[in-house]
Amino acid sequence: MKQGIILLVVACAGLVMPAGAAADHQPTEISVGYFQQWPTPAQFAQAKQTFDSALGLKVNWLPFASGNEMNAAMADNRLQIAYAQGHVPFLVGVSQGLDLTMVGIAVGYPEHDNCILRDDAGINRDSAALLEGRKVAVQAGSVSHYRLLKVLQHLEVDHSRVEIVATADDTATASALQQGEVVMACAGGGALRALATLGKPLMTGDEIEAIGLRLFDTVTVPTAFMQQYPEIVQAFMDVVEASNQQWRMNPDPMRAAIARAAQMSREGVTRALEDFSFPSSEEQKSASWMGQVVPAYSKELAEFFKAHGQLGKVLESYDSFITTRFLR
């Protein structure tokens, strides 16, 4: 079964010519950045060296601690592809002058940032107007803050009548709810897991995503590399798509290899992947993602960051830094 999966991924990726055969003076190896303990179906292909075969060169997988570190590595040509770079670091990078291009959506994780109501608040989505006059904690100028304001707008709650308690970080946000200082707190990551033990979400992650607020990581490449070696980028994206397709069809035989590549237990991988989504190429190209929502969302988020002193410059448009040409 495992051999069959490998052959399927290779066969799907093999729809393109190996990168090394397309032109003279091709690189003999490239570096791809990724996050450890952040599992994706593409790590099955990483573990099986399917990328090397499909691209016709050696692929060096380099672990990074943050998307900002990936930006620095791409800026000085140490990194040719950032796989699963956060959307915000990408947005900050191009706003600050880095010539990068988003060529795909690596993973969506709608449940990883949310607002939690205390169990004793007596408020739910249908009675969200009761938040007016009450206290809500969130880190000022953060993605969580932006999402809170958009959710309140969607639920027709006047945010000017909600007392926003601006915290220094997510840890302080969680503490405010734990101490009963606020009726709701908004955060992501580990702080959100702590919050979830104290109450329930105002809206689910999927409901928030449905109104256009997306949490996702990108596949990012330096624009110069993409322009010089489009066949390498195409081959890489074909393997990613094939891996995602295989995951949707028959995930169980892939888990062990993904766990090894992600440096996680198989059980940990299973739990993590339950909260992740891997949109198909067709979905990524659609208006719900890169075709419309992502460029508009990027501009609006950048403007929010600038208004809160988190970003020095906002571009007129982010459309030219996003392409769907490699999604097929």
Secondary structure by P-SEA (a helix, b strand, c coil): caaaaaaaaaaaaaccccccccccccccbbbbbbbccccccaaaaaaaaaaaaaacbbbbbbbbccaaaaaaaaaaccccccccccaaaaaaaaaacccccccccccccccccccccccccccccccccccccbbbbcccccaaaaaaaaaaaaaccccccccccccccaaaaaaaaaaccccbbbbccaaaaaaaacccccccaaaaaaacccccccccccaaaaaacaaaaaaaaaaaaaaaaaaacccccaaaaaaaaacccaaaaaaaaccbbbbcccccccccccccaaaaaaaaaaaaaaaacccccccccccccccccccc
